[in-house]
Amino acid sequence: MRSGAPFSEPPGEVGFGVTDRIDEAAVASLALDEVDYLRAQQYDLLAVLLGRPPTADLLRALAGLSGGDSVLGREVAALAALARETSVEAVEREYFALFVGVGRGELLPYASYYLTGFLNERPLARVREDLSNLGIERDPATTEPEDHLAILFDVMAGLTAGRLEAEPEASRAFFLRHIAPWGERFFTDLERAKAARFYRPVGALGRAFLEIEAAAFAMDA
């Protein structure tokens, strides 16, 4: 898992390259790369947490996070505190109650459900269309439909980090088309879910992150 990993030092450190100076454009580019790297880490983390119950290794990694004074930092600190207190078995039971259940879980993290009230509707078809345009093929081992929020976040992580080849505007278009119309509502529901304990700060973290992403993409319009 990449989330929480420290930054490596950027290449071309002053005094160790062909030039001893980095111009303003290069500095801006390095800063942008670091911001996108952090954004991709956040998408990766949320995709993992929504896609399956956390493993013991992931809980240990989360428990080691320190958070900070920012909006996201405070939610990370709350998540880390709960990761230190909980067990794999307890989180597995919580995940089952929230997202699987007997018949269905408390929450359904699918674009089709949040936008139409039903599963496997037009929002899923739109996701499949855009994934095809991006050259992304469905993994035969995947049982979830592609409009599951974990899958959408996985795609956003790939676009943001440059792991997927796409036009520069692809991540903004994908976010606005497939996540912005319902993602914050889902995370608000997750914060308030009866079965949520460990996942309550996941909901708060996801909601805050999507608010920041939406504001940033609006500035780019």
Secondary structure, DSSP 4 states (H G I P E B T S, - for coil): --TTPPPPPPSS-TTSSS-S---HHHHHHHHHHHHHHHHHHHHHHHHHHHHSPPPHHHHHHHHT----SSHHHHHHHHHHHHHHH--HHHHHHHHIIIII-SSS-S---BHHHHHHSSSSSHHHHHHHHHHHHTTPPPPTT--S-TTBHHHHHHHHHHHHHT-S---TTHHHHHHHHHTTTTHHHHHHHHHH-TT-STHHHHHHHHHHHHHHHHHHHHHH-
